[in-house]
Amino acid sequence: MTKIVKGLSQALAKYDVVLVDQYGVLHNGTQPMIGAVDCFNRMIEAGKRVVLVSNTANRSSGLLTKLGAMGFSTDFLGVTGGDVCHEYIRERLSTHTRCSVMAHDLDKMVSKTNMESILNGLDVEIVGLEKAEFLMVEGVQQVCYSDKVHDAMATDYRHTNTPNDAINEFLRGGLERKLPLLCPNSDAVGVVENDRFVYMGGGIAKLYEQMGGEVVYFGKPTKEHFEVCLRLANVTDKSKVVHIGDSLHHDVQGAKNIGVDSIFIAGGVHAKQLEVDAWSDAEEDLCIKPELLDRLLAETQLDPTYTATRFQW
């Protein structure tokens, strides 16, 4: 049965390695969550080995700059879905050199100076569906199944959760040719500024899977993603490891998959279901209602080791 704690200092003493999610836990994409900078830096000062575990399709090279600019210590390691996907492609370049893509910003994705791009350093070209060896959903704002980057078509899937004609053609074309689809960020929904929900590439990948297509997922909750984190932190004793995140399906499930403890941050993606507000200082907004938490955990059949409203010390 999960134990509710007000601050992470009540839970972290027995752990040497802390795996931490970023979106909805440390920040919302543009600003730190309340208490997060202080808590993160205290963990570092306490000697914890911290590994940032993120489903972002960007590679981890930009994490230090982004978090450092927000005031977070940069004394951490990082593993992203983009990192693991990059390595997957690199190891398979004999059969993975041509792809059709959905992207957040295709110009940035193909830029040879963008060190955060999955494709940086890989001899992979964007081509039409008839020449593609695989599909990739790096983002959902654009879709391109042409060898000309300027042919990329805009989509409104991020806000509507509804595939347009361009996305449907992308998926049907891949299915007809039995192309595998790589999904570096398996999140279907994300929380951004002003607690708005946006729809993400994991939903597109799931749709392709439902159509009968082959999908390779990266990031949480895959066991492979967490194994990379444990190797990076030189973990020899899993009982000394805890993972902190706001998604039951990705973070708590991922911790369970790899056999480590978890701390569920209730004020993230599940905040509305649990009727908490991590941006408030009012006690009634921060108080976790046990009956709502019990119901949600029963529905998901997951039981985090600890639960806290937000990432605070």
N, C-alpha and C positions, 0 to 999 in steps of 0.2 A: 504493500500500500504506500503510495507516494507520500512524502513528508513535505508539508508546506513550510517554507522559510521566508522570512522578510528580507533577508540579505544573504548574499552568497558566502559571506564570512562564516555563516553557520553551517556551511556544507563542505567547504573546500579543504579543510585542514588535512584530511587523510590522502589527498591526491597530489601527485608530483607532476602529472601531465594533464593539461586542460585543453581540450579541443573546443573551439568556439566558432559558432555560426556568426555571420556579420549582419545581413539584412534582417531587421526586426528585433535584433538583439543589441548590436553595437550602434547601429545607425539606421536611418530610413532611406539612405541613398544620397541625402544632401546634408543632414545634420545628425550629430550624435544623439542617441536616446538619453533621457535624463539619468544621470548617475553612471553612465556607461564608461566615460573616460576615466573617472576616478577609480571605478572598480577594476577596469582592465589594467591600469597602471599599478594598482595595489597588488594585483596578482603577480605581475612581473617583479615588483619589488620584493614580494614574498618568496621569490625564487622558483615559481612555477614555470615549467616549460610549456609555452603556449603555441598551439598550432591553429591558425585560422583555417576553418574548413568551410569552403564556399561552393555553392552550385553555379556561380557566375560562369558564363562562357568565356570571359576574359581570362587570360593567363595571370598568374599571381605576381608578375613583375611590377604591376601597378599598385598592389595593395599597400606597400610601405609608404608610397607617396600620398595615396588617398587618405589613409588612416592617420598618418603623421600630420597632415594638414588639418585634421579635425582635433588634434591634441592627444591622440593615442600614442603610447610608446611604440617604437618600431622594432623592439627586441622580441620579434616573434617569427615563426615559420609560417608558410602558407601553402595550401593545396586547393586548387580550384577544379571545377569540372573541365574548364578549358585546358588546364595542365594535363590532365589524364587523357583527354581526347586527343590533344596534340601528340602525345607519346604513342597512342593507339595508331594514329595515322602514320607517324614516322616509322613504326615497326612494320607497316604494311604498304609501303610505297610501291611495291611491285603491282599491286592491284588497286591502289587508292591514290591516283594522280589527277583524276578529273571528277568534278562534282557540280551539281546544281544546288543552290542554297536558298534558304531564308536567312535574313540577317537583320541585325539592329541598324547597322550603317555599313553598306557594302563597300563604299570607298575606303572607310577605315579598316574594314576586314582585309582588304587586299593590299593595303599600303605596306610597302616593304620597310617603312620606318616605324610601324606600329608594333612595338615589342609585346603588347598585350594580346595581339591577334592570334587565334588558334593556328592560322596558316603561316605566320611569320617563321621563316627558316625552312619551310617545306616547299618542295617543288610540286605544288598542286594548283591546277588552273580551274577557273569557273567556266563551265561549258553548258551547251544545250542538253536537254534531257536525252536526246538520241545518242549523245557521246558520253554521257555521265557514267561513272562506275559506282557512285554512291550519292546519296542526298545528305545534306546537313541542315539542321535547324539551329543556327547560331543566335538568332533573334527572330522577331515576328513583324518588324516594321516594314521590311522589304522582301520581295521574292524575286529570284532571278534564275531563269532556266534558258539563258542565252550566253554566248561567249563574249558579249559586250556588256560591260558593267553598267553603262548608261541605260541599258534596257531594263534595269531593275524597276519593278512595279511596287508602288506603295500599297500597304494594307492597313486596315483599321482594327485588325484582330486584337491588338493590345487592349483596346477599350470596349470592344463589342463581344468578344469571345465567339465570333461567327466568321468562319472562313469565307473569303470572297472568291470570285471566279478564278483569280490568279493562283490562289492557294490550292483550290480544288484541282486545277489543271496540273499543278506541281505534284500533288499527291497521286493523282490518277496516272500521270506519266511515269512516276517512279514505280508504281504498283505494276503497271503493264510490263515494265522491263525487269521486274523483280529486283529492284535496287535496294540495298540496305540503307536505312536512315540513321545517321548519327545524331544523338541528342546530347550535347555537352552540358545543358542545364535542364534537369528533369522536372524543375518546378513548373506547375501548371498555373499557379496564382502567386502574385507577389503583392506586398504592401509597400506603398511609396509615400511621399509627403502628403500631409493632411489625411493620413490613414486611408488613402484611396487604394482600392484593389485594381490590379492590372493583370491581364492574361498573358501567359508566357509560352515558351516553346514546348514545354512538357505536354501541354494540351494538344498541340499539333502532332507530336510524336504518338501520343495515345490514340488519336484519331487514325493515324496511318496504321497503327497496330490493329485497331478494330476493323480496318478495311482488309486486313490480311497481310500487311507488310511486315518486314523484319525491321526491328528497331534495336539499336545498341544504345543503352542509357549510360551516362556518366554522372559523377557526383553522388550526393546522398540520395537515397539510403543504401546504395550499392556497397557490398562488402569490400569490393576492390578499392573503392575510394578511401575508405577508412584504413585499409591495410597500408596504403601509401603513407597516410598520416602517421601511423604507428611506427613504420620503418624510419620515416624522417625524424621522429622524436626519439629513436633508439629505445623503444619500449620493450622491456623484458617481463614486466609484471602488469597485466591488464587490470588488476585490482587497484592499481595506483593511477588509473586513467578515468576521467569523466568527460562527457561531451555535453556542451551547453547549447541549446537551440530553441527556437520558437515553433517549430513544426513537429507535430506528433508523427506525421507520416514520413518525414524525411530525417529529422534529427533523432527523435526518440526511437523510431524504428531502426535507423542506421546504427545507433549505439547498441541496440538489442542484437542486431545482425552480427556485430563484431565482438559482442560479449563484454561491453564496458558499461559503467553506470552513466546515468543521464540526469541533467537538470533541465526541466521544461520551463521556458519563459512564457508565461500565460498571456502577457500583454502584447504579443506579436500578431501573427496571422490568425490566431484563435481568439483574439481579444473580444470580438463581438459576441461569440458564442458563450464566453465566460463572463461577459458584462464587466470587464475591467478596462481601465484607461491608463496606460503606462505613461502618458504625457501629463497626467494630473498629479497634484500634490494632496488632493482631498482623500482622506482615509477611506471613505466609502467607495471611491473609484478604484482604489488600489487593493481593496480587500477581496481575496478569492473566496467565492461561495462554494463550500465543499460539495453541495448537492449538484451544482452545475459541472464542477470538475469531475465528480464521480460519474455523472451521466456521459460526459464526453469520453472519458477513459474507457468506460464500458462499451461505448459505440465503436471505438477504435481498437479495443482489446490490447491496449498498451498501458504500461504502468511505469512512468519515470521514477527514478530514485528520489528526486526532489522536485518541487515546483515552487517557482517564485514569480511574482508579477512582472518584475523587470530586472535587468542586469545591473544591480546595485550592490555595493559592499555591505 
